[in-house]
Amino acid sequence: MGDRTPISEWSTDEFCHSGIDSSVAMKSLIPDGYKPKLFLTDPPYNLGFDYGSVSDSLEIEEYHKMLLRVFDAAYDAADDNAHLFIINYPEIVGRMWDTVIEPKNKNGSPRKKKFWTFRQWITWCYPNNWPPSKTKFTRASRAIIWMTKGKPEANVKQIVQPYRNPWDRRVKGLMSEGKKGPALYDWWPQIDLCKNVSTDKVTDPPYSNQMPEVLLRRIIHITTKPGDVVADPFAGTFSTVKAALHTSRLGWGCDMNPDTKIYHPTIEEYKPYYLDIFDKIQDEQWFDIDPKTEPFNFERAGIDAENMIRALWAGLVELPRKQQTNLALELERLEDYSNSWNINEQPSFKNEDEDGVSMNLDLFKQLIELIPRDSIKRVLEAHNIEFKKNWSDSKLKEELFRFIEEIVPNRKNTVTEQESTPFE
Ligand SMILES: C[S@@+](CC[C@H](N)C(=O)[O-])C[C@H]1O[C@@H](n2cnc3c(N)ncnc32)[C@H](O)[C@@H]1O
């Protein structure tokens, strides 16, 4: 833990700057005695994004020179032991490797000036589906380049991922010692871009390339301690400064676009988080995953896919009507994709006419095998289908199948309207 009580030391005017080039600002506008331990930034992409009066369409040489100028100034302003994290598209990082990341002279020899040392390339994969492309795979990742100056500490085990097999005896032992999970991999899934619908909402007014706070906080937690200075020389919406204040660090930011002044945070907004975290964070391990995005883990649950489907079918009748429909359709979709649309499956050449039963009915036959007796009875009752209480399981299943067969043509036609269930 840092031993400062920084709350009184931070102010918008001293730590947030707009309308000035960061390579200049970092020389004179970082308050004396506050050397950043972490630079965390998402530089311009040079792809023509809208940054107000600041051009995002520079000649490539000019673009690389500007980045190098800013990272040189960051190096000079940084603490003797510090981190730099640069977030950008992988191919843009690739193109700048010899000029910005590991700068070399024109003849290929390393540049003399002291500079950041490359440590690791991390890939952030986000669940995105935009923009679609007819010729390429959908863009859904960015590179995070980790560089260091001196020998800074990094507690890579502060934010961890859940153990895959927490019920294992050896893992249980680790957990009883207070360990929560293994370190993260060098690819980070499940953190979404800032969107109106995600936990990281876009700012109002929106601004190009706003970074999600969950991602920023992860890096801040791992590389700094409460009270440290965290700086962003391409601050945009000042998302890094806000994430720093949320985690009880002193955030410093600068952006050349004067319009970004409206995003400057005030300490009053952040005081509650700031005080809370400062006292709470110890050298413990934490998760930063959102339970809504953590996928169900079959391995951990000790259940195979077939049993999972069985459980879902068994619980189906308990759900509200609309959820019954969607769950049934989803189960059908899974089966259909894997049986009929899996490119690695051998074709089965089923003839619908000869069988007198369509592929879908075949599927239902299999699924009906999984439905418990009580549930079948309830479905039949719900649809006023007469049956005898003492019928055998196979007779009940037969009756349900007969009923489904009757309604299949209608069901198939109305699927998109989301109105009918397979049992209606
Ligand atoms: C990709 S955006 C950063 C967005 C930011 N990460 C956020 O979450 O809002 C890059 C920013 O760099 C700024 N910029 C470009 N050149 C600059 C320079 N030399 N000094 C300071 N800011 C600069 C642009 O105005 C733009 O706002």
PDBQT file of the ligand as one rigid body, heavy atoms in Angstrom, charges set to zero:
ROOT
HETATM    1  C1  LIG A 501      -7.719   6.779 -29.144  1.00  0.00    +0.000 C 
HETATM    2  S1  LIG A 501      -8.058   8.316 -28.436  1.00  0.00    +0.000 S 
HETATM    3  C2  LIG A 501      -7.999   8.014 -26.725  1.00  0.00    +0.000 C 
HETATM    4  C3  LIG A 501      -9.326   7.612 -26.155  1.00  0.00    +0.000 C 
HETATM    5  C4  LIG A 501      -9.225   7.292 -24.682  1.00  0.00    +0.000 C 
HETATM    6  N1  LIG A 501      -8.470   6.083 -24.449  1.00  0.00    +0.000 N 
HETATM    7  C5  LIG A 501     -10.599   7.160 -24.002  1.00  0.00    +0.000 C 
HETATM    8  O1  LIG A 501     -10.845   6.131 -23.311  1.00  0.00    +0.000 OA
HETATM    9  O2  LIG A 501     -11.439   8.042 -24.148  1.00  0.00    +0.000 OA
HETATM   10  C6  LIG A 501      -6.548   9.156 -28.767  1.00  0.00    +0.000 C 
HETATM   11  C7  LIG A 501      -6.503  10.603 -28.279  1.00  0.00    +0.000 C 
HETATM   12  O3  LIG A 501      -5.167  11.100 -28.464  1.00  0.00    +0.000 OA
HETATM   13  C8  LIG A 501      -5.261  12.505 -28.656  1.00  0.00    +0.000 C 
HETATM   14  N2  LIG A 501      -3.969  12.973 -29.190  1.00  0.00    +0.000 N 
HETATM   15  C9  LIG A 501      -3.437  12.800 -30.430  1.00  0.00    +0.000 A 
HETATM   16  N3  LIG A 501      -2.212  13.319 -30.493  1.00  0.00    +0.000 NA
HETATM   17  C10 LIG A 501      -1.908  13.800 -29.256  1.00  0.00    +0.000 A 
HETATM   18  C11 LIG A 501      -0.784  14.405 -28.659  1.00  0.00    +0.000 A 
HETATM   19  N4  LIG A 501       0.333  14.642 -29.359  1.00  0.00    +0.000 N 
HETATM   20  N5  LIG A 501      -0.834  14.784 -27.369  1.00  0.00    +0.000 NA
HETATM   21  C12 LIG A 501      -1.969  14.557 -26.643  1.00  0.00    +0.000 A 
HETATM   22  N6  LIG A 501      -3.071  13.984 -27.146  1.00  0.00    +0.000 NA
HETATM   23  C13 LIG A 501      -3.041  13.587 -28.434  1.00  0.00    +0.000 A 
HETATM   24  C14 LIG A 501      -6.475  12.651 -29.555  1.00  0.00    +0.000 C 
HETATM   25  O4  LIG A 501      -7.025  13.935 -29.437  1.00  0.00    +0.000 OA
HETATM   26  C15 LIG A 501      -7.405  11.561 -29.025  1.00  0.00    +0.000 C 
HETATM   27  O5  LIG A 501      -8.326  12.099 -28.098  1.00  0.00    +0.000 OA
ENDROOT
TORSDOF 0
